[in-house]
Amino acid sequence: MSSRGLVLRERIRQVRGDDHVDINDLELVVLIACNVLTTVGLAGDIARHLQNPDNLSGDFLSGWHLVLYGGVTTVALWLGVGALRHGPAFVWSAGTTTIGFLLLAFGGVFDSIWHAQFGTEANVEALVSPPHLTVFAGLAFLLASPVVVLWRRPARRLGWVASIVALVSVVTTILVISLFTGYLSPLASGMSLSYGYIEPMVGETINDYDQVRGLGIVVWTTAVLVAAFTVVLVRFRPMPGLLTASIFLCGAPALLLTDPRTIKPLVIGYLVAGVATEAVTAIAGKPTLGRLAASVAGALLGTVLWLATFLLLRSEDRLVWSTSMWTGAVVLSGLIGAATAALVALPAPTGAAVVDSPVGPRPA
């Protein structure tokens, strides 16, 4: 490293201080509240772009935008109060949160400039526009940050507060990913992401495009769910019952977004998958899941989710996929779940084996 680089590094160290700040449970609960407010604002804004594409005038100062910006402001206050109480080292210790906040702040300005130059996005455009993806990246950092903070702790068995913080972090991250990848999310069933087309449930149509897209949904949904929950379960043991509730909540919001009768089989599938994953964790967790147990849990989560969904669709005479097609999708989800969990569960340093960096803990 050059002498100039060493000088700059030393100045940064002097500003942030040498001490690591231990962020306590109460501070994490406040951060979760700030994150949820920000998520609600973003979800409402994206839903408005999707559901009311012809009524987006005065977009930048819309109600949902104000909720989103209010949430970002509360995160800034959380960082500011933490810095006043603990010193500048707090901002470094909450590095993932800080990066998320900065990306969200930049994304808001970027969004305003983009709208002024290119107009307001509608329908699927709202999911892939560069400013919205910048906001998505910032929110992903923000929502995942409580798990990053908890990762530094030596404890493997979490109490009620820490368990709720970790799982709320995971659930909100999954929901935001599902929102921004609505074109590959089963939660969009019954909604219109493009003019004149209602998204079918996976398995409800034999149209070639819908079948191929349905397989993509099966793969993507399983990979996202398994990856997110495996990160927690190989490191922590949450309190009983919370894992089932968390996986169920990854699908339950769809009941508010579309016709409950349409989406009910999928939501029940999430619930049954949660029960199955909780059972594997209770049996194989010692106290956390090893790589093999994580692979079994991942395979079971994907398999049970889609098997339950397809069987319920079949009981309602809504499943039109051939037996080879839907059973193959179930097996595919199990393979994807096992492979994803095995990759995520690769040995990683924890507790005293990690040190701080701007984006969270890294190997010492």
Residue pairs with C-beta under 8 A, 6 or more apart in sequence:
1 9
15 88
16 88
16 89
16 91
16 92
17 87
17 88
17 89
17 92
18 89
19 87
19 89
20 89
20 93
20 356
21 82
21 86
21 87
21 89
21 90
21 93
21 94
22 93
22 152
23 82
23 90
23 93
23 94
23 149
25 159
25 161
25 162
25 165
27 78
27 82
28 146
28 149
28 150
28 161
28 162
28 165
29 161
29 165
30 78
31 75
31 78
31 97
31 145
31 146
32 146
32 165
32 168
32 169
33 74
34 71
34 74
34 75
34 77
34 78
35 71
35 75
35 142
35 143
35 145
35 146
35 169
35 172
36 168
36 172
37 67
37 70
37 71
37 74
38 68
38 71
38 72
38 74
38 75
38 104
38 139
38 142
39 71
39 139
39 143
39 172
39 175
39 176
40 67
40 71
41 64
41 65
41 66
41 67
41 68
41 69
41 70
41 71
42 64
42 68
42 71
42 135
42 139
42 176
42 179
43 175
43 176
43 179
44 63
44 64
44 67
44 68
45 62
45 64
45 65
45 67
45 68
46 126
46 127
46 132
46 179
46 180
47 64
47 257
48 56
48 62
48 64
49 56
49 120
49 121
49 122
49 123
49 125
49 126
50 123
50 124
50 126
50 182
50 191
50 192
50 193
51 191
51 192
53 122
53 123
54 122
56 62
56 120
56 122
59 65
59 115
59 120
60 111
60 112
60 115
68 108
68 135
69 108
72 101
72 104
72 105
72 108
75 97
75 100
75 101
75 104
75 142
76 101
76 105
78 97
79 90
79 91
79 94
79 97
79 98
79 101
82 90
82 91
82 94
83 90
83 91
86 93
91 98
92 98
92 356
92 358
93 149
93 356
94 145
94 149
95 148
95 356
95 357
95 358
95 359
95 360
96 141
96 142
96 144
96 145
96 148
96 149
96 359
96 360
97 141
97 142
97 145
98 358
99 138
99 141
99 358
99 359
100 138
100 139
100 140
100 141
100 142
100 143
100 145
101 138
101 142
102 138
103 134
103 135
103 137
103 138
103 141
104 135
104 138
104 139
104 142
105 138
106 134
106 138
107 131
107 132
107 134
107 135
107 137
107 138
108 135
110 130
110 131
110 134
111 131
111 132
111 134
111 135
113 131
114 129
114 130
114 131
121 129
121 132
123 193
123 194
123 195
124 182
124 183
124 193
124 194
126 132
127 179
127 180
127 181
127 182
127 183
132 180
133 180
136 176
136 180
139 176
140 173
140 176
140 177
143 169
143 172
143 173
143 176
144 169
144 173
145 169
145 360
146 165
146 166
146 168
146 169
147 166
147 169
147 170
147 231
147 232
148 360
148 361
150 158
150 162
150 165
150 166
150 236
151 235
151 350
151 354
151 360
151 361
152 351
152 354
152 356
152 361
153 162
153 351
154 350
154 351
154 352
155 162
155 236
156 235
156 236
156 237
156 287
156 288
157 236
157 237
157 287
158 166
158 236
158 237
158 238
158 239
159 239
160 239
162 236
163 236
163 238
163 239
163 242
164 242
166 232
166 236
166 238
167 232
167 238
167 242
167 243
167 245
167 246
168 246
170 228
170 229
170 231
170 232
170 246
171 246
171 249
171 250
173 228
174 224
174 225
174 228
174 250
175 250
175 253
177 224
178 185
178 187
178 221
178 224
178 250
179 185
181 220
181 224
182 188
182 191
182 193
183 193
184 213
184 216
184 217
184 220
184 221
185 217
185 220
185 221
186 201
186 202
186 217
186 221
186 251
186 254
186 266
186 309
187 251
187 253
187 254
187 257
187 263
187 266
188 199
188 258
189 199
189 200
189 201
189 202
189 254
189 258
189 262
189 263
189 266
190 198
190 199
190 201
190 258
190 259
190 262
190 263
191 198
191 199
191 257
191 258
192 198
192 199
193 199
200 210
201 262
201 263
201 265
201 266
201 313
201 318
202 214
202 217
202 218
202 306
202 309
202 329
203 214
203 309
203 310
203 313
203 318
203 319
203 320
203 321
203 325
203 326
203 329
204 210
204 313
204 318
204 319
204 320
205 211
205 320
206 320
206 321
211 321
211 325
214 321
214 329
215 329
215 332
218 306
218 329
218 332
218 333
218 336
219 332
219 333
219 336
221 305
222 301
222 302
222 305
222 306
222 333
222 336
222 337
222 340
223 336
223 337
223 340
225 247
225 250
225 273
225 301
225 302
225 305
226 298
226 301
226 302
226 336
226 337
226 340
226 341
226 344
227 340
227 341
227 344
229 243
229 246
229 247
229 277
229 301
230 289
230 294
230 297
230 298
230 340
230 341
230 344
230 345
231 344
232 238
233 243
233 281
233 285
233 288
233 289
233 294
233 297
234 288
234 289
234 290
234 291
234 294
234 344
234 345
234 348
235 288
235 348
235 350
236 288
237 281
237 285
237 287
237 288
240 278
240 282
241 278
243 274
243 277
243 278
243 281
244 271
244 274
244 275
244 277
244 278
245 274
246 274
247 270
247 271
247 273
247 274
247 277
247 301
248 267
248 270
248 271
248 274
250 270
251 266
251 267
251 269
251 270
251 271
252 267
252 270
254 263
254 266
254 267
255 263
255 264
255 267
264 312
265 308
265 309
265 312
265 313
265 316
265 318
266 309
268 308
268 309
268 312
269 304
269 305
269 306
269 307
269 308
269 309
269 312
270 305
272 304
272 305
272 308
273 300
273 301
273 302
273 304
273 305
273 308
276 300
276 301
276 304
277 297
277 300
277 301
280 289
280 293
280 296
280 297
280 300
281 289
281 297
284 290
284 293
284 296
284 297
285 293
289 297
289 345
290 345
291 342
291 345
291 346
291 347
294 341
294 342
294 344
294 345
295 338
295 339
295 341
295 342
295 345
296 338
297 341
298 337
298 338
298 339
298 340
298 341
298 342
299 334
299 335
299 337
299 338
299 341
300 334
300 337
301 337
302 333
302 334
302 336
302 337
303 330
303 331
303 333
303 334
303 337
305 333
306 329
306 330
306 333
307 330
310 319
310 321
310 326
310 329
310 330
313 319
319 326
321 329
349 361
349 363
349 364
352 364
353 363
353 364
354 361
354 362
354 363
354 364
355 361
355 362
355 363
355 364
356 362
